[in-house]
Amino acid sequence: MPRKQKKGKYKLKTHKATAKRFRVTGSGKLVRTKIGKGHLRRNTSKRTKRLFTRMVEVKSRGMVKRVHRLAPYLTKYKANPNARTGQTNK
């Protein structure tokens, strides 16, 4: 039996590394985490380490355009995908 032909546009694949690094706020702004959180933080002051936790808005229009191209559904499904369906991770 032959397969059914799909009608409509193609699905786009999300670039997973981009989707993990950026998120969209409720007002639609694109935000990212700060660098320097990975390792070698022993010599860093507590104040600086505390500042690493804040998210920073992406200001350049070119970067916003590139991120939206790499992760087209980022605005559709906000930061917490489990909140939509009511699922919990155990």
Buried (B, 14 or more C-beta within 10 A) or exposed (E): EEEEEEEEEEEEEBBEEBBEEBBBEEEEEBBBBEEEEEEEEEEEEEEEEEEEEEBEEBEEEEEBEEBBEBBBEBEEBEEEEEEEEEEEEE
